[in-house]
Amino acid sequence: MSRQQIATRTITAVPTLDILAKRAVSFTYGLPTAGGPILGIADHNLEANVAGRVIVGESAICETGAAVDAATETRVMVDAQARMITWTAGNTIAGRLVPGQSATAAGQFVEVYLYSR
């Protein structure tokens, strides 16, 4: 579990609802649909209608929604709660695990290289 990130690009966004830190943010500044595309990762707890920072480039620390392990699949996608889970075919890839990253259960944190859209 990593606590390091290389957040080279961030934007200021005004979310439409509260979004927990280290969870995905949609292009409409809300929560993405499960398996859908993401704009970036909330750098801190975001409050609805209040400007906050979203990481959109390089890597970010992300909360997991289940066990993820680069030994089986390095690509990740978002679940229904905007957390990272192992990618499955037919869904949008949100990013790739940074080498050496893994989580054994939901609620842990991993460093992810974000995909730009």
Secondary structure, 3 states (H helix, E strand, C coil): CCCCCCEEEEEEECCCCCECCCCEECCCCCCCCCCCCCCEEECCCECCCCCEEEEEEEEEEEEECCCEECCCCCEEEECCCCCEEECCCCCCCCEEECCCCEECCCCCEEEEEECCC
